[in-house]
Amino acid sequence: MNDKQFTDYGLSEEITRALDSLGYKAPTDVQARVMAIALKGKDLVVKSQTGSGKTAAFGIPLCQMVDWEENKPQALVLAPTRELAMQVKEDLTNIGRFKRVKAAAIYGKHPFALQKVELKQKCHIVVGTPGRVLDHIERGSLPLTRIKYLVIDEADEMLNMGFIEQVQAIIQALPAERMTMLFSATLPGDIEKLSRRYMNDPALIEVQSEGVTTNKIEHSLIEVREADKLQLLKDITTVENPDSCIIFCRTQEQVNLVFRQLAAAEYPCDRIHGGLAQEERFEVMNAYRRGQFRYLIATDVAARGIDIDNITHVINYDLPLDKESYVHRTGRTGRAGKTGIAITFATSKEERFVADIESYIGFEIPRRNAPTEEEVAEGERAFHQKINKTPAPKKAKNEQINQDIMKLYFNGGKKKKLRAVDFVGTIARIDGVTADDIGIIAIQDNVTYVDILNGKGPHVLKVMKDTTIKGKLLKVHKANR
Protein backbone atom coordinates (compact mmCIF):
# COMPACT_ATOMS: atom_id res chain seq x y z
CA MET A 1 0.00 0.00 0.00
CA ASN A 2 1.36 3.40 -0.96
CA ASP A 3 1.08 6.26 1.55
CA LYS A 4 3.13 8.85 -0.36
CA GLN A 5 1.84 12.26 -1.43
CA PHE A 6 2.76 14.17 -4.58
CA THR A 7 4.39 16.81 -2.39
CA ASP A 8 6.95 14.19 -1.27
CA TYR A 9 8.74 14.19 -4.64
CA GLY A 10 10.09 17.72 -4.88
CA LEU A 11 7.73 18.64 -7.71
CA SER A 12 7.41 22.28 -8.71
CA GLU A 13 4.49 24.35 -7.50
CA GLU A 14 3.16 24.55 -11.09
CA ILE A 15 3.01 20.76 -11.38
CA THR A 16 1.45 20.11 -7.96
CA ARG A 17 -1.10 22.86 -8.60
CA ALA A 18 -2.11 21.21 -11.88
CA LEU A 19 -2.38 17.79 -10.23
CA ASP A 20 -4.59 19.25 -7.54
CA SER A 21 -6.84 20.89 -10.16
CA LEU A 22 -7.05 17.58 -12.03
CA GLY A 23 -8.26 15.81 -8.90
CA TYR A 24 -5.13 13.71 -8.33
CA LYS A 25 -5.33 13.01 -4.59
CA ALA A 26 -2.31 10.76 -4.01
CA PRO A 27 -0.01 8.73 -6.26
CA THR A 28 -1.14 5.28 -7.35
CA ASP A 29 1.29 2.42 -6.74
CA VAL A 30 2.82 2.65 -10.21
CA GLN A 31 3.08 6.46 -10.01
CA ALA A 32 4.84 6.37 -6.64
CA ARG A 33 7.33 3.71 -7.71
CA VAL A 34 8.07 5.22 -11.13
CA MET A 35 8.48 8.81 -9.90
CA ALA A 36 10.95 7.75 -7.21
CA ILE A 37 13.29 6.42 -9.95
CA ALA A 38 12.41 8.57 -12.97
CA LEU A 39 12.99 11.89 -11.20
CA LYS A 40 16.57 10.72 -10.61
CA GLY A 41 17.01 10.31 -14.37
CA LYS A 42 17.38 6.51 -14.34
CA ASP A 43 16.13 4.10 -17.00
CA LEU A 44 13.24 1.84 -16.04
CA VAL A 45 11.04 -0.95 -17.37
CA VAL A 46 7.52 -1.05 -15.98
CA LYS A 47 5.20 -4.03 -16.20
CA SER A 48 1.75 -2.65 -15.47
CA GLN A 49 -1.76 -3.02 -16.86
CA THR A 50 -3.80 -0.15 -18.23
CA GLY A 51 -5.91 1.57 -15.61
CA SER A 52 -3.06 1.75 -13.10
CA GLY A 53 -2.27 5.42 -13.77
CA LYS A 54 0.86 4.86 -15.82
CA THR A 55 0.39 7.85 -18.16
CA ALA A 56 0.74 10.20 -15.19
CA ALA A 57 3.55 7.97 -13.88
CA PHE A 58 5.75 9.04 -16.78
CA GLY A 59 3.91 12.29 -17.55
CA ILE A 60 4.58 13.92 -14.18
CA PRO A 61 8.38 13.33 -14.31
CA LEU A 62 8.55 14.46 -17.96
CA CYS A 63 6.69 17.71 -17.23
CA GLN A 64 8.85 18.27 -14.14
CA MET A 65 12.18 17.60 -15.90
CA VAL A 66 11.79 19.43 -19.22
CA ASP A 67 13.40 22.85 -19.43
CA TRP A 68 10.77 25.41 -20.40
CA GLU A 69 13.37 27.74 -21.96
CA GLU A 70 14.45 25.10 -24.50
CA ASN A 71 12.54 25.46 -27.79
CA LYS A 72 13.32 22.07 -29.35
CA PRO A 73 11.69 18.80 -28.22
CA GLN A 74 13.28 17.26 -25.13
CA ALA A 75 11.02 14.21 -24.72
CA LEU A 76 9.59 11.68 -27.18
CA VAL A 77 6.70 9.37 -26.27
CA LEU A 78 5.88 6.47 -28.63
CA ALA A 79 2.31 5.12 -28.56
CA PRO A 80 0.79 2.31 -30.66
CA THR A 81 -2.45 4.02 -31.74
CA ARG A 82 -3.58 7.49 -32.78
CA GLU A 83 -6.23 7.58 -30.07
CA LEU A 84 -3.66 6.82 -27.38
CA ALA A 85 -1.21 9.38 -28.80
CA MET A 86 -3.88 12.09 -28.63
CA GLN A 87 -4.92 11.08 -25.14
CA VAL A 88 -1.35 11.08 -23.82
CA LYS A 89 -0.76 14.49 -25.41
CA GLU A 90 -3.86 15.87 -23.65
CA ASP A 91 -2.79 14.35 -20.32
CA LEU A 92 0.70 15.86 -20.61
CA THR A 93 -0.78 19.25 -21.54
CA ASN A 94 -3.02 19.13 -18.47
CA ILE A 95 -0.20 18.10 -16.10
CA GLY A 96 2.14 20.75 -17.53
CA ARG A 97 -0.56 23.43 -17.90
CA PHE A 98 0.78 25.93 -15.36
CA LYS A 99 4.41 25.30 -16.33
CA ARG A 100 3.33 26.05 -19.93
CA VAL A 101 4.63 22.71 -21.20
CA LYS A 102 3.85 22.38 -24.92
CA ALA A 103 3.12 18.88 -26.20
CA ALA A 104 2.44 17.90 -29.81
CA ALA A 105 0.79 14.74 -31.16
CA ILE A 106 1.89 13.33 -34.52
CA TYR A 107 0.20 10.33 -36.13
CA GLY A 108 -0.85 8.96 -39.50
CA LYS A 109 -3.91 10.02 -41.52
CA HIS A 110 -3.45 13.59 -40.29
CA PRO A 111 -1.90 16.25 -42.58
CA PHE A 112 1.90 15.99 -42.42
CA ALA A 113 2.28 19.68 -43.28
CA LEU A 114 0.24 20.81 -40.26
CA GLN A 115 2.34 18.61 -37.97
CA LYS A 116 5.53 19.99 -39.54
CA VAL A 117 4.39 23.55 -38.76
CA GLU A 118 3.63 22.61 -35.15
CA LEU A 119 7.03 20.95 -34.72
CA LYS A 120 8.74 24.13 -35.94
CA GLN A 121 7.29 26.01 -32.98
CA LYS A 122 8.43 25.78 -29.39
CA CYS A 123 7.64 22.22 -28.36
CA HIS A 124 8.80 20.38 -25.23
CA ILE A 125 7.30 16.89 -25.70
CA VAL A 126 6.32 15.01 -28.85
CA VAL A 127 3.88 12.09 -28.66
CA GLY A 128 3.48 9.97 -31.75
CA THR A 129 2.86 6.66 -33.45
CA PRO A 130 6.06 4.96 -34.67
CA GLY A 131 5.37 5.21 -38.41
CA ARG A 132 4.65 8.93 -38.42
CA VAL A 133 7.48 9.71 -35.96
CA LEU A 134 9.94 7.87 -38.22
CA ASP A 135 8.53 9.72 -41.23
CA HIS A 136 9.22 13.09 -39.56
CA ILE A 137 12.72 11.98 -38.54
CA GLU A 138 13.57 10.87 -42.08
CA ARG A 139 12.27 14.14 -43.55
CA GLY A 140 14.14 16.22 -40.99
CA SER A 141 11.04 17.87 -39.50
CA LEU A 142 11.46 16.38 -36.01
CA PRO A 143 14.69 17.71 -34.45
CA LEU A 144 16.34 15.13 -32.18
CA THR A 145 19.45 16.88 -30.91
CA ARG A 146 17.84 17.96 -27.61
CA ILE A 147 15.95 14.72 -26.87
CA LYS A 148 16.84 13.65 -23.31
CA TYR A 149 13.85 11.43 -22.50
CA LEU A 150 12.22 8.55 -24.39
CA VAL A 151 9.03 6.77 -23.33
CA ILE A 152 7.87 3.59 -25.07
CA ASP A 153 4.24 3.12 -24.03
CA GLU A 154 2.26 -0.11 -24.53
CA ALA A 155 5.43 -1.83 -25.78
CA ASP A 156 3.79 -5.25 -26.12
CA GLU A 157 1.12 -3.75 -28.35
CA MET A 158 3.84 -2.15 -30.51
CA LEU A 159 5.20 -5.67 -30.93
CA ASN A 160 1.78 -7.16 -31.74
CA MET A 161 1.09 -4.47 -34.34
CA GLY A 162 4.43 -5.03 -36.08
CA PHE A 163 5.97 -1.70 -35.05
CA ILE A 164 9.04 -3.07 -33.29
CA GLU A 165 11.42 -2.49 -36.24
CA GLN A 166 10.24 1.11 -36.56
CA VAL A 167 10.71 1.58 -32.81
CA GLN A 168 14.28 0.28 -33.11
CA ALA A 169 14.99 2.61 -36.03
CA ILE A 170 13.73 5.57 -33.99
CA ILE A 171 15.83 4.61 -30.97
CA GLN A 172 18.94 4.32 -33.13
CA ALA A 173 18.37 7.87 -34.44
CA LEU A 174 18.13 9.38 -30.94
CA PRO A 175 21.04 10.76 -28.89
CA ALA A 176 22.77 7.95 -26.98
CA GLU A 177 22.82 10.05 -23.80
CA ARG A 178 19.19 9.89 -22.76
CA MET A 179 16.84 8.42 -20.19
CA THR A 180 14.45 5.69 -21.41
CA MET A 181 11.23 4.45 -19.81
CA LEU A 182 9.45 1.39 -21.21
CA PHE A 183 5.89 0.48 -20.18
CA SER A 184 4.21 -2.79 -21.07
CA ALA A 185 1.33 -4.93 -19.82
CA THR A 186 3.41 -8.03 -20.56
CA LEU A 187 7.14 -8.57 -21.08
CA PRO A 188 7.59 -11.04 -23.96
CA GLY A 189 11.10 -12.01 -25.05
CA ASP A 190 11.39 -9.40 -27.81
CA ILE A 191 10.53 -6.59 -25.38
CA GLU A 192 13.11 -7.80 -22.86
CA LYS A 193 15.66 -8.00 -25.68
CA LEU A 194 14.80 -4.42 -26.66
CA SER A 195 15.37 -3.20 -23.10
CA ARG A 196 18.69 -5.02 -22.78
CA ARG A 197 19.97 -3.63 -26.07
CA TYR A 198 18.92 0.00 -25.80
CA MET A 199 18.60 0.78 -22.08
CA ASN A 200 21.19 1.48 -19.42
CA ASP A 201 20.81 -0.97 -16.51
CA PRO A 202 17.07 -0.29 -16.19
CA ALA A 203 15.23 -0.75 -12.92
CA LEU A 204 12.36 -3.25 -13.24
CA ILE A 205 9.05 -2.29 -11.67
CA GLU A 206 6.25 -4.85 -11.65
CA VAL A 207 2.89 -3.56 -10.48
CA GLN A 208 0.31 -6.16 -9.52
CA SER A 209 -2.60 -5.61 -11.86
CA GLU A 210 -6.01 -4.88 -10.46
CA GLY A 211 -7.40 -4.98 -13.99
CA VAL A 212 -7.52 -8.77 -14.24
CA THR A 213 -8.03 -9.88 -10.65
CA THR A 214 -11.44 -10.83 -9.34
CA ASN A 215 -11.44 -8.35 -6.46
CA LYS A 216 -12.11 -5.41 -8.83
CA ILE A 217 -13.80 -7.11 -11.77
CA GLU A 218 -16.49 -9.78 -11.67
CA HIS A 219 -15.64 -12.10 -14.59
CA SER A 220 -18.10 -14.56 -16.10
CA LEU A 221 -18.51 -16.64 -19.26
CA ILE A 222 -21.65 -17.83 -21.05
CA GLU A 223 -21.53 -20.60 -23.64
CA VAL A 224 -23.71 -19.72 -26.63
CA ARG A 225 -24.31 -20.73 -30.25
CA GLU A 226 -23.11 -18.16 -32.77
CA ALA A 227 -26.65 -17.72 -34.10
CA ASP A 228 -27.98 -16.93 -30.62
CA LYS A 229 -25.44 -14.25 -29.67
CA LEU A 230 -27.52 -11.22 -30.59
CA GLN A 231 -30.53 -12.33 -28.56
CA LEU A 232 -28.25 -13.19 -25.65
CA LEU A 233 -26.72 -9.71 -25.86
CA LYS A 234 -30.15 -8.10 -25.64
CA ASP A 235 -31.14 -10.36 -22.73
CA ILE A 236 -27.90 -9.75 -20.82
CA THR A 237 -28.06 -5.96 -21.22
CA THR A 238 -31.70 -6.01 -20.12
CA VAL A 239 -30.87 -7.93 -16.94
CA GLU A 240 -27.58 -6.17 -16.19
CA ASN A 241 -28.88 -2.73 -17.25
CA PRO A 242 -25.40 -1.14 -17.42
CA ASP A 243 -24.77 2.57 -16.99
CA SER A 244 -21.89 2.47 -19.48
CA CYS A 245 -20.86 -0.56 -21.50
CA ILE A 246 -18.30 -1.51 -24.17
CA ILE A 247 -19.25 -4.45 -26.42
CA PHE A 248 -16.19 -5.95 -28.13
CA CYS A 249 -16.36 -7.68 -31.50
CA ARG A 250 -13.59 -9.31 -33.50
CA THR A 251 -14.15 -7.62 -36.87
CA GLN A 252 -15.35 -4.33 -38.31
CA GLU A 253 -18.20 -6.15 -40.06
CA GLN A 254 -19.40 -7.64 -36.78
CA VAL A 255 -19.22 -4.23 -35.08
CA ASN A 256 -21.34 -2.73 -37.87
CA LEU A 257 -23.87 -5.57 -37.64
CA VAL A 258 -24.26 -5.36 -33.85
CA PHE A 259 -24.44 -1.56 -34.00
CA ARG A 260 -27.24 -1.64 -36.58
CA GLN A 261 -29.21 -4.19 -34.56
CA LEU A 262 -28.88 -2.29 -31.27
CA ALA A 263 -29.62 1.06 -32.90
CA ALA A 264 -32.74 -0.45 -34.45
CA ALA A 265 -33.75 -1.57 -30.95
CA GLU A 266 -33.28 2.06 -29.82
CA TYR A 267 -30.22 1.47 -27.67
CA PRO A 268 -28.27 4.72 -27.10
CA CYS A 269 -25.14 3.49 -28.86
CA ASP A 270 -22.32 4.19 -31.31
CA ARG A 271 -19.41 2.26 -32.80
CA ILE A 272 -15.68 2.54 -33.33
CA HIS A 273 -13.27 0.57 -35.49
CA GLY A 274 -10.28 1.12 -37.75
CA GLY A 275 -12.42 1.52 -40.84
CA LEU A 276 -13.85 4.84 -39.69
CA ALA A 277 -12.22 8.14 -40.57
CA GLN A 278 -9.85 9.38 -37.88
CA GLU A 279 -11.89 12.46 -37.01
CA GLU A 280 -15.00 10.28 -36.64
CA ARG A 281 -13.13 7.94 -34.29
CA PHE A 282 -12.02 10.87 -32.14
CA GLU A 283 -15.54 12.29 -32.04
CA VAL A 284 -17.08 8.94 -31.06
CA MET A 285 -14.59 8.49 -28.22
CA ASN A 286 -15.08 12.06 -26.99
CA ALA A 287 -18.87 11.69 -27.09
CA TYR A 288 -18.59 8.43 -25.13
CA ARG A 289 -16.34 10.13 -22.57
CA ARG A 290 -18.94 12.89 -22.19
CA GLY A 291 -21.62 10.28 -21.54
CA GLN A 292 -23.71 11.05 -24.62
CA PHE A 293 -24.55 7.35 -25.10
CA ARG A 294 -24.32 4.22 -22.95
CA TYR A 295 -23.21 1.47 -25.34
CA LEU A 296 -20.02 1.52 -27.45
CA ILE A 297 -19.56 -1.35 -29.92
CA ALA A 298 -15.87 -1.69 -30.76
CA THR A 299 -13.02 -3.70 -32.17
CA ASP A 300 -9.83 -3.96 -30.13
CA VAL A 301 -8.85 -0.47 -31.32
CA ALA A 302 -10.79 0.81 -28.28
CA ALA A 303 -9.18 -1.59 -25.81
CA ARG A 304 -5.65 -0.24 -25.93
CA GLY A 305 -4.93 2.29 -23.24
CA ILE A 306 -8.00 4.48 -23.76
CA ASP A 307 -8.80 6.07 -20.44
CA ILE A 308 -12.55 6.44 -19.82
CA ASP A 309 -13.88 6.54 -16.29
CA ASN A 310 -16.94 4.75 -14.96
CA ILE A 311 -17.39 2.00 -17.55
CA THR A 312 -19.52 -0.45 -15.56
CA HIS A 313 -19.59 -3.38 -17.99
CA VAL A 314 -17.45 -4.96 -20.69
CA ILE A 315 -19.07 -7.61 -22.88
CA ASN A 316 -16.91 -9.78 -25.13
CA TYR A 317 -19.48 -10.46 -27.85
CA ASP A 318 -16.69 -12.29 -29.68
CA LEU A 319 -14.03 -14.09 -27.68
CA PRO A 320 -10.62 -12.47 -28.24
CA LEU A 321 -8.30 -14.94 -29.95
CA ASP A 322 -5.18 -13.78 -28.11
CA LYS A 323 -4.96 -13.86 -24.35
CA GLU A 324 -3.45 -10.37 -23.98
CA SER A 325 -6.53 -8.86 -25.63
CA TYR A 326 -8.73 -10.34 -22.91
CA VAL A 327 -6.73 -8.43 -20.30
CA HIS A 328 -6.80 -5.19 -22.28
CA ARG A 329 -10.53 -5.45 -22.99
CA THR A 330 -11.65 -6.29 -19.47
CA GLY A 331 -9.27 -3.65 -18.12
CA ARG A 332 -11.62 -0.97 -19.49
CA THR A 333 -13.78 -1.52 -16.41
CA GLY A 334 -12.89 -1.71 -12.71
CA ARG A 335 -10.62 1.33 -12.99
CA ALA A 336 -9.54 3.94 -10.45
CA GLY A 337 -10.64 1.91 -7.43
CA LYS A 338 -14.11 1.11 -8.81
CA THR A 339 -15.57 -2.34 -9.47
CA GLY A 340 -16.74 -3.63 -12.83
CA ILE A 341 -18.34 -6.57 -14.63
CA ALA A 342 -16.81 -8.46 -17.57
CA ILE A 343 -19.04 -10.95 -19.42
CA THR A 344 -17.68 -13.15 -22.21
CA PHE A 345 -19.64 -15.05 -24.86
CA ALA A 346 -17.96 -18.23 -26.13
CA THR A 347 -19.03 -20.99 -28.50
CA SER A 348 -18.28 -24.66 -27.85
CA LYS A 349 -15.62 -24.53 -30.59
CA GLU A 350 -13.66 -21.89 -28.66
CA GLU A 351 -12.85 -23.99 -25.57
CA ARG A 352 -9.13 -24.06 -26.43
CA PHE A 353 -8.93 -20.26 -26.59
CA VAL A 354 -10.80 -19.98 -23.28
CA ALA A 355 -8.32 -22.39 -21.69
CA ASP A 356 -5.39 -20.29 -22.99
CA ILE A 357 -6.90 -17.13 -21.51
CA GLU A 358 -7.54 -18.81 -18.15
CA SER A 359 -3.98 -20.13 -18.03
CA TYR A 360 -2.67 -16.64 -18.77
CA ILE A 361 -4.80 -14.76 -16.21
CA GLY A 362 -4.28 -17.40 -13.53
CA PHE A 363 -7.87 -18.31 -12.70
CA GLU A 364 -10.86 -20.06 -14.22
CA ILE A 365 -13.53 -17.69 -15.52
CA PRO A 366 -16.77 -18.59 -13.67
CA ARG A 367 -19.47 -19.99 -15.94
CA ARG A 368 -22.99 -18.62 -15.79
CA ASN A 369 -26.24 -19.43 -17.50
CA ALA A 370 -28.01 -17.21 -19.97
CA PRO A 371 -30.78 -15.16 -18.33
CA THR A 372 -34.16 -16.89 -18.09
CA GLU A 373 -37.29 -15.45 -19.69
CA GLU A 374 -38.52 -14.55 -16.21
CA GLU A 375 -35.31 -12.66 -15.38
CA VAL A 376 -35.48 -10.75 -18.67
CA ALA A 377 -39.15 -9.88 -18.14
CA GLU A 378 -38.40 -8.74 -14.60
CA GLY A 379 -35.62 -6.41 -15.80
CA GLU A 380 -37.39 -4.89 -18.80
CA ARG A 381 -39.11 -1.99 -17.04
CA ALA A 382 -35.96 -0.66 -15.38
CA PHE A 383 -33.97 -1.26 -18.59
CA HIS A 384 -36.35 0.76 -20.77
CA GLN A 385 -36.52 3.54 -18.19
CA LYS A 386 -32.73 3.84 -18.31
CA ILE A 387 -32.24 3.72 -22.08
CA ASN A 388 -34.97 6.32 -22.56
CA LYS A 389 -33.37 8.60 -19.98
CA THR A 390 -30.63 10.96 -21.19
CA PRO A 391 -27.41 10.07 -19.35
CA ALA A 392 -26.02 12.73 -17.04
CA PRO A 393 -23.10 14.41 -18.81
CA LYS A 394 -19.73 13.35 -17.45
CA LYS A 395 -17.26 15.98 -16.39
CA ALA A 396 -14.01 16.04 -18.30
CA LYS A 397 -10.88 15.43 -16.24
CA ASN A 398 -9.54 18.84 -17.19
CA GLU A 399 -12.79 20.76 -16.57
CA GLN A 400 -11.60 22.36 -13.34
CA ILE A 401 -8.12 23.14 -14.63
CA ASN A 402 -9.60 24.76 -17.73
CA GLN A 403 -12.36 26.77 -16.08
CA ASP A 404 -10.03 29.68 -15.33
CA ILE A 405 -8.30 29.56 -18.73
CA MET A 406 -9.33 31.55 -21.80
CA LYS A 407 -7.70 30.89 -25.17
CA LEU A 408 -7.30 34.11 -27.17
CA TYR A 409 -7.00 34.32 -30.96
CA PHE A 410 -4.78 36.98 -32.58
CA ASN A 411 -4.74 37.50 -36.37
CA GLY A 412 -0.98 37.70 -36.64
CA GLY A 413 1.86 35.21 -36.48
CA LYS A 414 5.21 34.33 -37.99
CA LYS A 415 4.63 36.22 -41.24
CA LYS A 416 4.31 39.42 -39.22
CA LYS A 417 7.60 38.55 -37.49
CA LEU A 418 5.85 37.98 -34.15
CA ARG A 419 7.47 35.80 -31.48
CA ALA A 420 6.25 34.39 -28.16
CA VAL A 421 8.37 36.94 -26.30
CA ASP A 422 6.46 39.76 -28.04
CA PHE A 423 3.12 38.47 -26.73
CA VAL A 424 4.47 37.80 -23.23
CA GLY A 425 6.13 41.20 -23.01
CA THR A 426 2.99 43.05 -24.09
CA ILE A 427 0.44 41.09 -22.06
CA ALA A 428 2.56 41.03 -18.89
CA ARG A 429 2.58 44.86 -18.89
CA ILE A 430 -1.21 44.97 -18.43
CA ASP A 431 -2.18 46.10 -14.93
CA GLY A 432 -2.92 43.10 -12.71
CA VAL A 433 -1.33 40.61 -15.13
CA THR A 434 2.06 38.90 -14.83
CA ALA A 435 3.97 36.37 -16.95
CA ASP A 436 2.58 33.65 -14.65
CA ASP A 437 -0.89 34.40 -16.03
CA ILE A 438 0.19 33.51 -19.58
CA GLY A 439 -0.02 29.88 -20.62
CA ILE A 440 0.85 28.06 -23.82
CA ILE A 441 1.46 30.25 -26.88
CA ALA A 442 0.99 28.63 -30.30
CA ILE A 443 2.28 30.82 -33.15
CA GLN A 444 1.33 29.84 -36.70
CA ASP A 445 2.03 31.65 -39.97
CA ASN A 446 -0.95 34.02 -39.81
CA VAL A 447 -2.54 33.48 -36.40
CA THR A 448 -1.51 33.05 -32.78
CA TYR A 449 -3.30 31.38 -29.87
CA VAL A 450 -2.49 32.41 -26.30
CA ASP A 451 -3.83 30.77 -23.14
CA ILE A 452 -4.60 33.29 -20.39
CA LEU A 453 -4.69 31.65 -16.96
CA ASN A 454 -6.14 32.41 -13.52
CA GLY A 455 -9.42 33.87 -14.74
CA LYS A 456 -7.76 36.93 -16.27
CA GLY A 457 -8.80 36.21 -19.85
CA PRO A 458 -11.71 38.69 -20.06
CA HIS A 459 -9.52 41.50 -18.69
CA VAL A 460 -6.67 40.74 -21.12
CA LEU A 461 -9.10 40.44 -24.03
CA LYS A 462 -10.61 43.85 -23.28
CA VAL A 463 -7.24 45.60 -22.99
CA MET A 464 -5.65 43.91 -26.02
CA LYS A 465 -8.38 45.16 -28.37
CA ASP A 466 -6.68 48.59 -28.13
CA THR A 467 -3.07 47.54 -27.49
CA THR A 468 -0.40 47.01 -30.14
CA ILE A 469 2.06 44.12 -30.23
CA LYS A 470 5.40 45.09 -31.76
CA GLY A 471 3.70 48.17 -33.18
CA LYS A 472 0.87 46.17 -34.77
CA LEU A 473 -2.77 46.38 -33.68
CA LEU A 474 -4.11 42.84 -34.13
CA LYS A 475 -7.67 41.61 -34.12
CA VAL A 476 -8.26 39.60 -30.95
CA HIS A 477 -11.18 37.53 -29.72
CA LYS A 478 -11.92 34.46 -27.65
CA ALA A 479 -10.84 31.42 -29.65
CA ASN A 480 -13.40 28.91 -30.79
CA ARG A 481 -11.14 25.99 -29.87
ABEGO torsion letter per residue (X at the ends): XBABBAAAAGBBAAAAAAAAAAGBABBBAAAAAAAAAAAAGBBBBBBBBBGAGAAAAAAAAAAAABBAABABBABBBBBABAAAAAAAAAAAAAAAAAAGBBBBBBBBGBBAAAAAAAAABBBABBBBBAAAAAAAAAAGABBAAABABBBBBGAAAAAAAGAAAAAAAAAAABBABBBBBBBBABBBAAAAAAAAAABBGBBBBBBBBAAABAAABBBBBBBBBAAAAAAAAAAAAAAAGBABBBBBBABAAAAAAAAAAAAAAGBBBBBBBAABBAAAAAAAAAAAAAGABABBBBBAAAABGBBBBGBABBBBABBBABAAAAAAAAAABGBGGBBBBBBBBBBAAAAAAAAAAAAAAGBBBBBBBBBBAAAAAAAAAAAAAAAABBBBBBBBAAAAAAAABBBBBBBBBAAAGBBAAAAAAAAAABBGBBAAABBBBBBBAABBBBBBBGGAAAAAAAAAAABBBGGBBBBBBBBAX
